[in-house]
């Protein structure tokens, strides 16, 4: 009995202890839950700083606020477009070309040759930009190069005859004049201040669609393409992705303020239509060409008198020089640079304080000036910076201003440059073509239009200046030997006394 009693008492004690422990644990759990719920409600209403930034992001990021998106809108191009369309004209030309026709009798044609016929060419159309209220218009040289007559259509539907004031194949620019006053015109902008990515408009007449405006951005500046077939070419194109097509040539490239910053000239395309890249002559070059053509009828090309090349990484290592500037690889004898003291191996880094880092940039800076102007040229020689004052010369290696046909005529004839493709076809390295033999000495000795003079007294010639300089060295009554080739490949020579 005593054993049973002891066992019952022990079980009761154990049971009472377990009940007390369970009650304590339950009480702790309930209290903990109450505390947790209270803490959660307080924290959930007041989140931490980092969490609130993320949760409130839609209210702080302006890109997600429609009102702010409207505030950061694209530039308004309507002002520039409305201004430019009234200042861009439609250029049309009329011209003829020579065609050789046979008589139908090959024996007769063999002895007496083919007869020449002048036949009208299909009118070529392009664009032009009015740059003054008295009727001066800029266009591309290739638009009117073969024109016998030129007419322009204004945006108000008027059609006016235009006179060709002058042409410059070296920049592919030409200047026209209509007899009218009070015309709307575009003011010059600052092409050098243009930034890559800046909005521009192309205005012209693509595919005969008058007053067409397209928009894009400046894709690149000072682009050299080697597309102008001239030994003295100046290429520093503004590249843009504004749509330009055939018929836009000579039209305006304007900035968002409606200022002229370039003349649309060409496109890069495998199909002949716009494919993303268009190129314009910057107004920096346009201003100088227009001023010269208006005053002299001819562009006053100033020359520094150096042969130059770009400096890339390999060339810099080869010559042990730094990248930057333009390398002087040669000098014109008695030219402006040589006379001033510049030497082969110098690196030109600036002209009148404006940095130059490519041959294109150097040519553009020099193209701003006329013969007899002086420029300050900064060069690096033996890793030291030096300054030289250079007097610029003309294509005849002197300081004279050439007027009108003075620069393209001699011995009664007028000349023009020979395109590189013609030189390659005829396998000649030098030459200048007789455009119009006239009534002087060259006609007297039998030279005909189209003859390409390759040398005079066995000295290669590439310009009227070369011919004039060689002849000036010949004594009175001395012999003058002219060698050359006709476009059909016939090589011949002519001799006459001075």
Phi, psi and omega in degrees: 000318181298324180293319180293319179298315179299319181294319180296317179297317181297318180296321179296319180296315180298317182296318179297322180293319180294321180296318178297318180295318180295321179295320179297314181297320180295319179297317179298318181296318180295316179297317179299319179296318179298316180297318181296316179297317180298315180296320181297316182295323180289317182288321182297328180283335182230084182290165180289168183297314183296321180291319181294326179298317179291318183290331181262012182307317181302340181267353183246331180279113185296333183295339182262000180260112182306324180295318179291328176298320178293326180292330179256060186273172174294156180296148178280113184262002186293322180299311180297319181294314181295327178288316187288323185298332180280348184252001179251131184248164177262121183258129177232144180235156171236135182207168177232159176225155181277132176234136180262126183239137179274164181274348186099346178249105184297328179292317178298317181294327180296319183274323187250354177078172179277148177275149180266139176231140175260117183243144181290143176263155176297137182299133178261140182241146177204205182230167177208162183236125176285124184244001176205154184290342181268013167101015175278136185228131176262139174213186176273147176299322184291344178287321186241011187303323184253022186279137167266327176221147179229137172224152181233144176252124179278167181294339178270015175081359175289143177242124185232142173289147182234143176259138177277112180282322180182162181226149177224095180298335183294335179241358184059044177237154177214155181239128178247164177217130173249148182275080183205157179227167179069026182277148172291145182213160178264136175275153179289137171261192181249098182292329181289338179274352177301143178243144176299129184100351180285144180285139176218160177241141172253125184237127181186204186230063181294136177053034180071011177271100188291152174054051180263133180241130173232156184237153177190193178241162172287119183270329180194164178232161177053045182276123176259128184242341184067029186268336180278123185273077179208139179295331183254026183298149173236116181234120176209062191289147166275123178264135181219159176256014171293135186295122178230134183225171177308130185108340176282344183305130181090354181279180188265141164250118185237154176272183185290347177268001180079024179261145179285122178243350179189164175248115181298130191234317185203168177231159172257118185203146174267352182246346185097349177251166183300133179224025172118344182227123176232158187224139182230143174286125183293150183295340174304316179282321182303314183302315181293315181298315180298315181300318180291317181295323179293320185274322188241344185077007183204143179285127178276095184275117177267139183239138178281331179088038180225152166261132190228159174208155180288158180248110174256184186297315181296317181294321179298319178292321180297319184266358181058048178231168178274152174289136182129139182087190183231130185276133177271107183264351179187166182225145174284131180300127181064018177283174184299316182294315180297318180296325181283343178112002176290143185237159173298135183100348175290155176243115180278126184246343181199153173234119184050040176086352179271120182297144175230130182234011177205161178299324179297313181296322179294316180297320180295318179297317180290329182294347179287345189250170179244162176305142181084354171286149177252138178231149176266119184251125178263127180229157172250123179228125182054041176066016177239142180274133178227156180243138177226138175262116186248131172270119183284144182244167178269186183292345178262011176066035172221182187259009183287150172273126181266132184246136174050231184282358180303327183276352184229017180221150176193147179056032176084357184246158174248147186234165173214160181291155178264121178302148181300324181295326177290322178297318179295319181295323181269356178059050176236150181258346181220171176146152173220135189269140174281108181281317180216111185294337177066210183236026183260208186296323182295322176293322181298326182269001172103004178290139181247163178304140179096347180295135180254113178279118181263333178204154175232122185053042176066018175249126182301143178231143177227001181205166175299324179300321178298314181297314182298319181294319181292316181295327181295338180275348181279135179293155175306134182070010177284165184276139175237118181253123179246120176253147179184191184212145174271161183302336179277003178095358180288116180268134181206174178217159180224145180229135174209165180265143181294000000 
